[in-house]
């Protein structure tokens, strides 16, 4: 270092870079390590220089026009105190910045609304749905996604087929809350209110929210923010309505006649065929709704269903009556069950038509999925083997049901499936005589009843 001089306003003002040099430094005689640096371009700034861990450390304090001499001396003394303790002021400043940023992020996170994170959750699930390598059972289907969107909607929008406006979703009251405010007590009160007017939706909404909350708990950006146990409390679970017994979500043998009468009186032939197809095949609602004309083989009396369990799908017999229903449908587009008003051109809302059917026939509530259960229930009347029922419905192989699982040829499935259809039509009071050449598999099956 060069000779030191006590800093004064005059010395600071008059100090300049020596001619021919890039910079010159004047050291303060009063404050250890404090210097005034002047560059060839005329800029002046206070600096601090010392030894740290055997190496020279030089830091810029600030512009001489911004800092007074006394301010620069105070800052130099602070830096000196740190370096004397072996602390690098740069690392300390970095740590302090990181801490401040973390606190700012945490503060901002505490203001996060459920609706904001819910949108991220839905986007995550949508992205997962596009990945073909993920098995169907491990990602959402279109119907499941739609249920999540409906239960979180604000409501009040115009319906396409009704004058009534859309209803506020059961999850919507939670959307305006902060993530940090969600507690078991709040969820308990929410369930009390919703269960009083729409118990089934309240239960379904809770199950959806619980899955969402557990997803949040697995993500570092949300885990510190939420009470992960908010959805697990016993008192809360006690408030959640019980799932209605599946035993009652079926059509009984005696209810087939009024049900079919109401279905066949619907104005929409697509709705007629779709609802009957569910009860005749035991297919899941989306499996049947996604049926395309290329999946229907009238020559060999077979249809190819996109299976929820098996990615490659499954082949079912195209029984005579079902064949006649499908053959009579309009060929508007690629979908068998088409709709001229829906976005993608296929029939998407069978619940509306089914509610009309139940109301017209004065039957107790049965869900769309209940029609699938009806197939399994009524198949016993024709003594259809359990394994064949499972194979037609697309259930996972069950060793307990059959000792060992085996995949049967379509012709063998058709024997029992045709017998089942004929029995259903008999109970429903529907007179139907298949054409001799209408179903090739009939010859294999022999008698139908």
C-alpha positions as MATLAB code, in Angstrom:
seq = 'XXXXXXXXXXXXXXXXXXXXXXXXXXXXXXXXXXXXXXXXXXXXXXXXXXXXXXXXXXXXXXXXXXXXXXXXXXXXXXXXXXXXXXXXXXXXXXXXXXXXXXXXXXXXXXXXXXXXXXXXXXXXXXXXXXXXXXXXXXXXXXXXXXXXXXXXXXXXXXXXXXXXXXXXXXXXXXXXXXXXXXXXXXXXXXXXXXXXXXXXXXXXXXXXXXXXXXXXXXXXXXXXXXXXXXXXXXXXXXXXXXXXXXXXXXXXXXXXXXXXXXXXXXXXXXXXXXXXXXXXXXXXXXXXXXXXXXXXXXXXXXXXXXXXXXXXXXXXXXXXXXXXXXXXXXXXXXXXXXXXXXXXXXXXXXXXXXXXXXXXXXXXXXXXXXXXXXXXXXXXXXXXXXXXXXXXXXXXXXXXXXXXXXXXXXXXXXXXXXXXXXXXXXXXXXXXXXXXXXXXXXXXXXXXX';
ca = [
       0.000    0.000    0.000;
       1.103    3.642   -0.600;
       1.388    6.296    2.132;
      -1.801    6.868    4.096;
      -3.522   10.212    4.642;
      -6.502   11.034    6.776;
      -9.492   11.571    4.530;
     -10.895   15.059    4.310;
     -13.469   16.527    1.962;
     -10.762   18.474    0.176;
      -8.473   15.476   -0.322;
     -11.312   13.327   -1.585;
     -12.417   16.059   -3.972;
      -8.935   16.772   -5.339;
      -7.686   13.171   -5.622;
      -7.256   12.007   -9.218;
      -5.850    9.037  -11.087;
      -2.169    9.382  -11.902;
      -1.410   10.043  -15.529;
      -0.729    6.900  -17.526;
      -2.418    4.551  -15.042;
      -5.788    2.835  -15.136;
      -6.499    3.600  -11.477;
      -4.932    5.121   -8.374;
      -5.785    4.469   -4.713;
      -5.526    6.803   -1.726;
      -5.572    4.989    1.636;
      -7.193    6.440    4.745;
      -4.802    6.895    7.667;
      -7.602    6.680   10.207;
      -9.586    3.589    9.099;
      -7.702    0.312    8.381;
      -8.361   -1.045    4.895;
     -10.391    1.940    3.644;
      -9.288    3.381    0.319;
     -10.460    5.870   -2.298;
     -10.065    4.596   -5.848;
      -9.925    6.982   -8.797;
     -10.013    5.685  -12.377;
      -8.604    7.192  -15.546;
     -12.161    8.038  -16.625;
     -12.681   10.154  -13.512;
     -14.856    7.818  -11.431;
     -14.216    7.682   -7.684;
     -15.344    5.016   -5.228;
     -14.554    3.874   -1.705;
     -13.045    0.407   -1.372;
     -12.066   -1.928    1.430;
      -8.989   -4.157    1.231;
      -7.582   -6.695    3.678;
      -6.149  -10.211    3.976;
      -8.571  -13.139    4.456;
      -7.271  -16.688    4.837;
      -3.920  -15.569    3.377;
      -5.418  -14.002    0.250;
      -6.026  -10.380   -0.651;
      -9.685   -9.414   -0.474;
     -10.849   -6.185   -2.098;
     -14.468   -5.019   -1.959;
     -16.173   -1.943   -3.363;
     -18.077    0.041   -0.730;
     -19.700    2.544   -3.053;
     -19.494    5.708   -5.142;
     -17.736    8.659   -3.480;
     -20.639   10.897   -4.504;
     -23.094    8.628   -2.687;
     -21.122    7.828    0.464;
     -19.795   10.487    2.821;
     -16.372    9.939    4.371;
     -17.890    8.984    7.718;
     -20.310    6.502    6.091;
     -17.453    4.874    4.197;
     -15.421    4.623    7.410;
     -18.305    2.991    9.285;
     -18.761    0.429    6.511;
     -15.008   -0.276    6.349;
     -14.934   -0.875   10.108;
     -17.873   -3.286    9.774;
     -16.122   -5.226    7.028;
     -12.903   -5.276    9.066;
     -14.750   -6.731   12.073;
     -16.115   -9.529    9.890;
     -12.833  -10.426    8.217;
     -11.049  -10.424   11.576;
     -13.456  -13.255   12.515;
     -12.642  -15.126    9.294;
     -15.990  -14.256    7.718;
     -16.096  -13.429    4.030;
     -18.493  -10.446    3.692;
     -19.478  -11.617    0.205;
     -20.634  -15.015    1.478;
     -22.465  -13.369    4.358;
     -24.239  -10.983    1.978;
     -25.183  -13.891   -0.293;
     -26.590  -15.869    2.639;
     -28.581  -12.851    3.780;
     -29.985  -12.337    0.275;
     -30.992  -15.984    0.066;
     -32.670  -15.789    3.448;
     -34.538  -12.653    2.436;
     -35.643  -14.263   -0.830;
     -36.776  -17.388    1.002;
     -38.793  -15.311    3.454;
     -40.328  -13.364    0.578;
     -41.268  -16.590   -1.199;
     -42.704  -18.063    1.990;
     -44.640  -14.882    2.628;
     -46.008  -14.964   -0.903;
     -46.757  -18.680   -0.631;
     -48.850  -18.090    2.463;
     -51.135  -15.992    0.288;
     -51.573  -18.786   -2.279;
     -55.226  -19.608   -2.839;
     -56.511  -23.145   -3.189;
     -57.790  -22.249   -6.672;
     -54.250  -21.381   -7.849;
     -52.753  -24.683   -6.715;
     -55.842  -26.606   -7.864;
     -55.211  -25.253  -11.379;
     -51.642  -26.610  -11.212;
     -52.987  -29.972  -10.018;
     -55.447  -30.204  -12.915;
     -52.728  -29.196  -15.397;
     -50.453  -31.913  -13.964;
     -53.163  -34.556  -14.381;
     -53.984  -33.390  -17.915;
     -50.334  -33.680  -18.887;
     -50.197  -37.156  -17.363;
     -53.224  -38.168  -19.441;
     -51.305  -37.443  -22.652;
     -48.464  -39.852  -21.827;
     -49.205  -43.129  -23.592;
     -46.664  -45.169  -21.603;
     -48.628  -44.638  -18.364;
     -51.222  -47.362  -17.771;
     -54.875  -46.311  -17.788;
     -55.447  -47.156  -14.165;
     -52.594  -44.833  -13.166;
     -53.880  -41.726  -14.922;
     -57.200  -39.949  -15.192;
     -59.784  -40.538  -17.875;
     -61.831  -37.809  -19.571;
     -64.854  -38.440  -17.353;
     -62.820  -38.221  -14.147;
     -61.295  -34.946  -15.331;
     -64.743  -33.566  -16.156;
     -65.999  -34.492  -12.677;
     -63.145  -32.512  -11.100;
     -63.901  -29.504  -13.290;
     -67.634  -29.660  -12.556;
     -67.253  -29.952   -8.788;
     -64.937  -26.926   -8.681;
     -66.961  -24.689  -11.009;
     -68.478  -21.389   -9.781;
     -71.805  -22.153  -11.440;
     -74.300  -19.691  -12.860;
     -73.484  -20.437  -16.496;
     -76.038  -21.164  -19.198;
     -76.652  -24.824  -20.015;
     -76.796  -26.107  -23.586;
     -79.860  -28.296  -23.175;
     -81.683  -26.688  -20.267;
     -82.918  -23.289  -19.128;
     -81.463  -23.907  -15.670;
     -78.021  -22.474  -15.035;
     -75.121  -24.635  -13.907;
     -74.895  -25.324  -10.190;
     -72.037  -24.185   -7.980;
     -69.669  -27.115   -7.499;
     -69.277  -28.626   -4.052;
     -65.542  -27.805   -4.071;
     -65.998  -24.181   -5.087;
     -66.291  -22.757   -1.519;
     -62.765  -24.047   -0.804;
     -61.253  -22.432   -3.893;
     -61.268  -18.913   -2.414;
     -59.450  -19.966    0.776;
     -55.720  -19.653    1.347;
     -53.816  -22.925    1.303;
     -52.313  -22.029    4.671;
     -55.794  -21.643    6.191;
     -57.102  -25.101    5.293;
     -57.587  -27.096    8.478;
     -59.506  -30.129    9.613;
     -62.003  -27.837   11.362;
     -62.687  -25.825    8.196;
     -63.136  -28.977    6.126;
     -65.427  -30.403    8.778;
     -67.731  -27.347    8.602;
     -67.621  -27.456    4.805;
     -68.779  -31.078    4.826;
     -71.576  -30.298    7.285;
     -72.987  -27.626    4.990;
     -72.665  -29.564    1.732;
     -73.821  -32.926    3.102;
     -77.095  -31.359    4.219;
     -78.227  -30.729    0.633;
     -76.112  -32.980   -1.609;
     -74.603  -35.823    0.343;
     -73.243  -37.829   -2.569;
     -71.522  -34.786   -4.074;
     -70.141  -33.865   -0.651;
     -68.538  -37.290   -0.307;
     -67.213  -37.230   -3.859;
     -65.864  -33.709   -3.358;
     -64.078  -34.708   -0.167;
     -62.424  -37.684   -1.856;
     -61.218  -35.429   -4.677;
     -59.927  -32.778   -2.283;
     -58.165  -35.380   -0.148;
     -56.326  -36.723   -3.220;
     -55.391  -33.151   -4.176;
     -54.160  -32.391   -0.639;
     -52.025  -35.525   -0.529;
     -50.544  -34.536   -3.896;
     -49.632  -31.141   -2.422;
     -48.006  -32.800    0.600;
     -45.600  -34.651   -1.707;
     -44.364  -31.430   -3.313;
     -41.679  -29.382   -1.519;
     -43.119  -26.075   -2.724;
     -46.397  -26.797   -0.940;
     -45.451  -29.256    1.820;
     -44.131  -26.572    4.205;
     -47.141  -24.406    3.537;
     -49.981  -26.776    4.386;
     -51.232  -28.930    7.215;
     -50.882  -32.321    5.541;
     -53.028  -33.971    8.209;
     -55.987  -31.651    7.623;
     -57.762  -34.292    5.507;
     -57.014  -37.212    7.820;
     -58.808  -36.314   11.075;
     -61.346  -38.793   12.448;
     -63.903  -36.110   13.319;
     -63.743  -34.852    9.746;
     -64.133  -38.351    8.301;
     -67.162  -38.876   10.527;
     -68.830  -35.892    8.817;
     -68.226  -37.261    5.315;
     -71.379  -39.028    4.050;
     -71.019  -42.749    3.511;
     -70.888  -44.069   -0.013;
     -74.274  -45.390   -1.047;
     -74.375  -49.146   -1.047;
     -73.565  -50.600   -4.455;
     -76.120  -53.278   -3.649;
     -78.937  -50.800   -4.304;
     -77.375  -49.149   -7.373;
     -78.797  -51.688   -9.822;
     -81.982  -52.362  -11.719;
     -83.968  -55.326  -10.457;
     -85.513  -57.913  -12.779;
     -88.996  -56.483  -12.165;
     -87.813  -52.972  -13.088;
     -86.560  -53.874  -16.554;
     -89.924  -53.478  -18.304;
     -90.654  -49.894  -17.162;
     -87.011  -48.926  -17.632;
     -86.844  -50.183  -21.226;
     -90.234  -48.637  -21.990;
     -88.966  -45.241  -20.824;
     -85.649  -45.613  -22.645;
     -87.240  -46.536  -25.966;
     -89.561  -43.529  -25.671;
     -86.637  -41.081  -25.615;
     -86.579  -38.775  -28.628;
     -82.839  -39.137  -29.104;
     -82.048  -42.497  -30.795;
     -78.397  -42.211  -29.728;
     -79.418  -41.919  -26.064;
     -81.753  -44.897  -26.517;
     -79.040  -47.096  -27.983;
     -76.323  -45.958  -25.583;
     -78.272  -46.656  -22.372;
     -79.414  -50.055  -23.631;
     -75.853  -50.892  -24.704;
     -74.607  -50.344  -21.153;
     -77.080  -52.750  -19.610;
     -76.558  -55.307  -22.392;
     -72.748  -55.335  -22.234;
     -71.816  -54.184  -18.727;
     -69.322  -51.765  -20.293;
     -68.072  -48.697  -18.445;
     -69.670  -45.430  -19.545;
     -66.537  -44.075  -21.253;
     -65.731  -47.421  -22.867;
     -69.057  -47.371  -24.674;
     -69.058  -43.613  -25.332;
     -65.678  -43.855  -27.078;
     -66.795  -46.650  -29.443;
     -65.966  -45.831  -33.079;
     -67.411  -47.270  -36.265;
     -64.048  -48.860  -37.054;
     -64.422  -50.799  -33.784;
     -67.677  -52.425  -34.962;
     -67.512  -55.575  -37.075;
     -71.009  -56.403  -38.343;
     -69.729  -59.275  -40.500;
     -68.253  -61.233  -37.595;
     -70.537  -59.785  -34.918;
     -67.900  -58.245  -32.692;
     -67.021  -54.888  -31.177;
     -63.681  -53.686  -29.853;
     -63.898  -51.799  -26.550;
     -61.217  -49.498  -25.169;
     -60.557  -51.099  -21.805;
     -59.829  -49.208  -18.571;
     -57.732  -52.117  -17.272;
     -56.056  -53.491  -20.412;
     -54.417  -50.881  -22.635;
     -55.019  -52.929  -25.782;
     -58.766  -53.129  -25.041;
     -61.063  -56.145  -25.308;
     -63.303  -57.720  -27.915;
     -66.980  -58.387  -27.132;
     -69.672  -60.282  -28.997;
     -72.014  -58.021  -30.953;
     -75.290  -59.608  -29.933;
     -78.283  -59.521  -32.352;
     -80.416  -56.844  -30.667;
     -77.446  -54.598  -29.866;
     -76.280  -55.005  -33.455;
     -79.644  -53.780  -34.728;
     -79.514  -50.770  -32.369;
     -76.040  -49.752  -33.496;
     -76.778  -50.371  -37.166;
     -79.751  -47.991  -36.995;
     -77.687  -45.063  -35.680;
     -76.736  -42.142  -37.942;
     -73.170  -42.176  -39.327;
     -72.414  -38.505  -38.591;
     -68.733  -38.948  -37.830;
     -66.252  -41.506  -36.472;
     -68.224  -42.044  -33.240;
     -70.945  -44.683  -33.003;
     -72.728  -42.673  -30.307;
     -72.422  -39.278  -31.945;
     -73.758  -35.831  -31.166;
     -74.153  -32.900  -33.577;
     -73.925  -30.398  -30.697;
     -70.930  -31.579  -28.657;
     -67.405  -30.224  -29.189;
     -65.792  -33.494  -30.229;
     -68.879  -34.834  -31.952;
     -69.640  -37.673  -29.547;
     -72.376  -38.318  -27.002;
     -71.029  -37.126  -23.646;
     -73.841  -36.552  -21.151;
     -76.003  -39.671  -20.724;
     -76.965  -38.709  -17.161;
     -79.491  -36.136  -18.408;
     -81.332  -38.712  -20.497;
     -81.113  -41.340  -17.778;
     -82.640  -38.994  -15.204;
     -85.573  -38.533  -17.581;
     -85.887  -42.300  -17.897;
     -85.932  -42.841  -14.135;
     -88.407  -40.009  -13.637;
     -90.710  -41.223  -16.396;
     -90.639  -44.834  -15.174;
     -90.886  -43.784  -11.493;
     -87.910  -45.960  -10.610;
     -85.544  -45.301   -7.687;
     -82.200  -43.598   -8.422;
     -79.694  -45.690  -10.350;
     -76.428  -44.243  -11.625;
     -74.993  -44.740  -15.099;
     -72.403  -47.001  -13.488;
     -75.317  -48.821  -11.864;
     -76.311  -50.069  -15.318;
     -72.927  -51.791  -15.503;
     -73.574  -53.346  -12.089;
     -76.994  -54.429  -13.346;
     -75.320  -56.577  -16.005;
     -73.340  -58.446  -13.348;
     -76.396  -58.807  -11.125;
     -78.850  -60.033  -13.757;
     -76.360  -62.360  -15.465;
     -76.985  -64.790  -12.610;
     -80.528  -65.358  -13.900;
     -79.144  -67.125  -16.966;
     -76.473  -68.852  -14.846;
     -73.684  -67.136  -16.758;
     -70.339  -68.333  -15.309;
     -68.595  -65.757  -13.123;
     -65.473  -65.861  -15.271;
     -67.418  -65.050  -18.429;
     -69.201  -62.177  -16.688;
     -65.829  -60.781  -15.619;
     -64.313  -61.180  -19.075;
     -67.205  -59.438  -20.827;
     -67.171  -56.601  -18.286;
     -63.404  -56.191  -18.452;
     -62.659  -57.012  -14.822;
     -59.166  -57.969  -13.768;
     -58.477  -61.733  -13.755;
     -59.593  -63.316  -10.496;
     -58.053  -66.606   -9.422;
     -60.494  -66.854   -6.515;
     -63.440  -66.674   -8.890;
     -62.282  -69.368  -11.284;
     -59.447  -71.334   -9.700;
     -57.332  -70.165  -12.618;
     -57.861  -67.458  -15.207;
     -58.126  -68.145  -18.924;
     -58.958  -66.027  -21.926;
     -61.925  -67.496  -23.813;
     -62.623  -67.359  -27.554;
     -65.226  -64.847  -28.697;
     -67.566  -67.613  -29.842;
     -67.761  -69.033  -26.327;
     -68.487  -65.610  -24.837;
     -71.192  -65.155  -27.470;
     -73.075  -68.301  -26.402;
     -73.700  -66.830  -22.954;
     -73.955  -63.220  -24.055;
     -76.686  -63.944  -26.606;
     -78.552  -65.996  -24.018;
     -78.335  -63.075  -21.573;
     -79.582  -60.552  -24.149;
     -82.546  -62.746  -25.093;
     -83.516  -63.107  -21.422;
     -83.245  -59.334  -20.843;
     -85.478  -58.600  -23.841;
     -88.007  -61.141  -22.609;
     -88.185  -59.471  -19.177;
     -88.396  -56.043  -20.808;
     -91.301  -57.123  -23.002;
     -89.441  -56.263  -26.191;
     -90.369  -58.398  -29.165;
     -87.277  -58.953  -31.260;
     -86.537  -61.684  -33.768;
     -82.998  -61.676  -35.151;
     -82.548  -62.229  -38.870;
     -81.078  -65.608  -39.744;
     -77.955  -64.061  -41.213;
     -77.797  -61.192  -38.747;
     -75.434  -62.775  -36.282;
     -72.884  -65.345  -37.303;
     -72.213  -66.272  -33.696;
     -75.814  -67.359  -33.154;
     -75.113  -70.564  -35.014;
     -72.314  -71.337  -32.614;
     -74.398  -70.481  -29.581;
     -77.321  -72.697  -30.346;
     -80.493  -71.809  -28.428;
     -80.761  -68.356  -26.913;
     -82.903  -69.158  -23.931;
];
